[in-house]
Amino acid sequence: MGDFILGNAVLVLPDRLVRGALVVAEGRIAEIREGADLPPGALDCGGDFLAPGLIELHTDNLERHTEPRPKVPWPHEAAILAHDAELAGCGITTVFDALRVGSLPSRKKGRYGEYARALADDILGLRMAGVLKIDHLLHLRAEICSETLPEELAKFGAADGVGIVSLMDHTPGQRQFRDLTQLRHYLMGKHGFTEAEFDAHVADRLALSAEVGAAHEAAAVAAARRLGAHLASHDDTTGTDVAQSAAHGARFAEFPTTPEAARACQAAGIAVMMGAPNLIRGGSHSGNVAAETLAVAGCLDILSSDYVPAALLLAALRLGDLWSDLPRGVATVTAAPAAAVGLTDRGRLVPGLRADLVRFRRHGATVLLRGTWVAGQRVA
């Protein structure tokens, strides 16, 4: 962790862009110098942008590494290290790895088992060993419509440092899959369901939700409080959904599916998070509201890469173009997610904060990453 200067850069400050240099000392931002002069001994950034390191609150990317093909498990430590290197290479310096809690072990079709506790142990072990490039924290995705949620939540304690618990309810006919046609296409396309199997699946999940839904939701909210984690809602669709999220104390809403829900979130003081792939693709793959629609309406606060890590920085720049305000766009992947989860030591280029940094330049419609630093240590 050396002291160094990055000069001849366009610094993305909280409220403006300035040409200048950034001084790093003991892993923190020591000084910001404005002006085009290159300080002696500085690394010449050649006019590249220099922004805070990106903060990812919800990503399913680790699951892609632990099971690269359906029913093909991969060794956890190897998967975590590959995931870690990929995120560092995308400019992400802090990640909340989203791990599902709540399983369906007894179902014949659509069965899935428990994995969160074992995977969390491996993440924490690698973090303790100091071999990870970026800062990894835990996000428990509490699946309400499941068989084992309370038991799986009980396996986590304060020592795990869980930062986020999100309320995930994939009961058919509501939230993300309010349109059963979309759910039918998803299950028949990805899992090979027949029409009869799909109908049986819907009936089974509706019955399970009626039996355990309320108790599981209460258990997840209680677990967030016990763990000292920030609570997030997921796929809010109606004003009633948002009112319930607000009553639980949700700090941010992951991927609200309608403009109505997004407006209600803002009125309730709940930050709105949308998927970067949604913005880049021009719409939701589930047929829900487009991220750009919410951005134009002023109802988008945070971006998540969701399932494409490389989407995060590119989408932030797209928002900057849309709003004609690059610092505002970059804030959706830096300062805003940091504020949502109480990380006061990062997310802005401000003296005294951690030197989590990303250097990049634009290349046509895309972006070229030129360097990533975590607490002053270059990792990509």
RABEL-V119503 format. One record per residue. N is the residue number from 1. SS is DSSP state (hx for helix, st for strand, lp for the rest). PHI is phi in degrees with one decimal (999 if undefined). Layout:
BEGIN
N/SS/PHI
N/SS/PHI
END
This chain:
BEGIN
1/lp/999
2/lp/-88.7
3/lp/-91.9
4/st/-158.5
5/st/-129.2
6/st/-105.8
7/st/-118.4
8/st/52.4
9/st/-121.8
10/st/-94.9
11/st/-82.9
12/st/-90.4
13/lp/-80.9
14/lp/-56.3
15/lp/-127.8
16/lp/-166.7
17/st/-105.3
18/st/-137.8
19/st/-82.4
20/st/177.6
21/st/-133.0
22/st/-124.4
23/st/-101.4
24/st/-113.6
25/st/-142.9
26/lp/53.3
27/lp/79.1
28/st/-126.8
29/st/-74.9
30/st/-92.3
31/st/-162.3
32/st/-119.9
33/st/-113.5
34/st/-90.2
35/lp/126.8
36/lp/-84.6
37/lp/-66.3
38/lp/-92.1
39/lp/-61.6
40/lp/-56.8
41/lp/80.7
42/lp/-76.7
43/st/-76.5
44/st/-78.7
45/lp/-83.9
46/lp/61.2
47/lp/84.3
48/lp/-66.3
49/st/-76.8
50/st/-129.1
51/st/-129.2
52/st/-62.6
53/lp/-60.1
54/st/-79.0
55/st/-119.0
56/st/-107.9
57/st/-93.8
58/st/-150.1
59/st/-138.8
60/lp/-93.0
61/hx/-62.9
62/hx/-61.8
63/hx/-61.2
64/hx/-65.6
65/hx/-84.9
66/hx/-76.9
67/lp/-140.6
68/lp/-63.4
69/st/-137.6
70/lp/-53.2
71/lp/63.8
72/st/-120.5
73/lp/-73.0
74/lp/-122.4
75/lp/-54.4
76/hx/-58.4
77/hx/-62.9
78/hx/-62.7
79/hx/-65.9
80/hx/-63.5
81/hx/-65.8
82/hx/-66.8
83/hx/-60.7
84/hx/-59.2
85/hx/-65.3
86/hx/-63.1
87/hx/-65.2
88/hx/-57.8
89/lp/-70.9
90/lp/-104.5
91/lp/88.7
92/st/-85.1
93/st/-111.4
94/st/-135.3
95/st/-133.2
96/st/-101.1
97/st/-69.6
98/st/-85.0
99/st/-116.7
100/st/-73.6
101/st/-118.9
102/lp/108.2
103/lp/-127.7
104/st/-127.6
105/lp/-75.2
106/lp/-99.9
107/lp/-76.9
108/lp/-75.7
109/lp/-119.0
110/lp/78.1
111/lp/-75.4
112/st/-150.3
113/lp/-106.8
114/lp/-79.4
115/lp/-147.5
116/hx/-61.7
117/hx/-64.0
118/hx/-65.1
119/hx/-68.6
120/hx/-60.9
121/hx/-59.4
122/hx/-71.1
123/hx/-60.8
124/hx/-65.6
125/hx/-64.4
126/hx/-67.0
127/hx/-64.0
128/hx/-62.6
129/hx/-74.1
130/lp/74.3
131/lp/-102.5
132/lp/-86.3
133/lp/-75.0
134/lp/-119.5
135/st/-86.9
136/st/-106.3
137/st/-125.3
138/st/-105.4
139/st/-129.6
140/st/-94.4
141/st/-90.7
142/st/-82.8
143/st/-82.9
144/lp/-65.1
145/lp/-86.0
146/lp/-148.5
147/lp/-99.7
148/lp/-124.6
149/hx/-58.5
150/hx/-59.0
151/hx/-65.2
152/hx/-71.5
153/hx/-62.4
154/lp/-65.1
155/lp/-82.0
156/lp/-108.1
157/lp/-134.7
158/hx/-60.0
159/hx/-65.7
160/hx/-77.7
161/lp/63.2
162/st/-63.1
163/st/-95.6
164/st/-139.1
165/st/-122.1
166/st/-113.4
167/st/-93.0
168/st/-107.9
169/lp/-125.5
170/lp/-100.7
171/lp/-60.1
172/lp/-58.1
173/lp/91.6
174/lp/-147.1
175/hx/50.3
176/hx/-57.0
177/hx/-113.0
178/lp/-61.0
179/lp/-87.9
180/hx/-64.5
181/hx/-62.6
182/hx/-63.8
183/hx/-64.8
184/hx/-60.2
185/hx/-60.9
186/hx/-64.8
187/hx/-71.9
188/hx/-72.2
189/hx/-78.5
190/hx/-86.6
191/lp/-113.2
192/lp/69.9
193/lp/-65.7
194/lp/-83.1
195/hx/-59.6
196/hx/-65.1
197/hx/-66.2
198/hx/-63.9
199/hx/-60.6
200/hx/-66.7
201/hx/-62.0
202/hx/-61.3
203/hx/-61.8
204/hx/-63.9
205/hx/-69.0
206/hx/-64.5
207/hx/-66.6
208/hx/-63.9
209/hx/-62.3
210/hx/-63.7
211/hx/-78.0
212/hx/-122.0
213/hx/-54.6
214/hx/-64.3
215/hx/-66.8
216/hx/-69.1
217/hx/-62.0
218/hx/-62.8
219/hx/-65.1
220/hx/-67.9
221/hx/-62.9
222/hx/-64.4
223/hx/-64.6
224/hx/-59.0
225/hx/-66.8
226/hx/-62.6
227/hx/-85.3
228/lp/69.6
229/lp/-95.7
230/st/-79.6
231/st/-96.6
232/st/-125.3
233/st/-90.2
234/st/-146.3
235/lp/59.8
236/lp/-57.3
237/lp/-120.6
238/lp/-121.9
239/hx/-61.2
240/hx/-65.9
241/hx/-57.4
242/hx/-67.5
243/hx/-60.0
244/hx/-67.8
245/hx/-62.5
246/hx/-63.5
247/hx/-64.2
248/hx/-76.8
249/lp/94.5
250/lp/-62.6
251/lp/-90.1
252/st/-148.3
253/st/-113.0
254/st/-84.3
255/lp/55.6
256/lp/-54.8
257/lp/-96.6
258/lp/-138.1
259/hx/-59.4
260/hx/-57.2
261/hx/-66.7
262/hx/-62.9
263/hx/-63.9
264/hx/-64.8
265/hx/-60.6
266/hx/-63.0
267/hx/-64.5
268/lp/-91.6
269/lp/76.8
270/lp/-102.4
271/st/-66.8
272/st/-101.0
273/st/-112.2
274/st/-126.2
275/st/-83.9
276/hx/-61.1
277/hx/-60.2
278/hx/-57.5
279/hx/-65.5
280/hx/-70.2
281/hx/-77.7
282/lp/89.5
283/lp/169.2
284/lp/-83.0
285/lp/-73.7
286/lp/-98.8
287/lp/82.9
288/lp/-92.1
289/lp/-62.7
290/lp/-77.4
291/hx/-60.0
292/hx/-63.8
293/hx/-59.6
294/hx/-70.1
295/hx/-63.2
296/hx/-63.1
297/lp/-81.6
298/lp/75.5
299/lp/-115.2
300/lp/-130.6
301/lp/-113.1
302/st/-135.1
303/st/-110.3
304/st/-127.1
305/lp/-71.8
306/st/57.4
307/lp/-115.6
308/lp/-134.7
309/lp/-54.2
310/lp/-68.0
311/hx/-74.9
312/hx/-65.8
313/hx/-66.0
314/hx/-60.3
315/hx/-66.5
316/hx/-61.6
317/hx/-68.5
318/hx/-61.7
319/hx/-64.4
320/hx/-57.5
321/hx/-66.8
322/hx/-61.3
323/hx/-90.7
324/lp/53.3
325/lp/-157.2
326/hx/-62.6
327/hx/-58.0
328/hx/-65.9
329/hx/-62.6
330/hx/-64.6
331/hx/-61.6
332/lp/-68.5
333/lp/-119.1
334/lp/-134.4
335/hx/-65.6
336/hx/-67.8
337/hx/-63.8
338/hx/-61.1
339/hx/-65.7
340/hx/-64.8
341/lp/-118.8
342/lp/71.7
343/lp/-88.4
344/lp/-88.3
345/lp/-100.8
346/lp/-155.7
347/lp/100.3
348/lp/-144.5
349/lp/-85.1
350/lp/-139.1
351/lp/-54.3
352/lp/100.8
353/lp/-84.6
354/st/-58.5
355/lp/-84.9
356/lp/-91.7
357/st/-136.1
358/st/-135.2
359/st/-109.2
360/st/-152.8
361/st/-138.3
362/st/-86.1
363/st/-136.8
364/lp/60.6
365/lp/-90.0
366/st/-121.8
367/st/-138.7
368/st/-110.3
369/st/-79.5
370/st/-115.5
371/st/173.2
372/st/-133.9
373/st/-125.6
374/st/-121.5
375/lp/49.3
376/lp/81.8
377/st/-101.1
378/st/-72.8
379/lp/-120.4
380/lp/-160.7
END
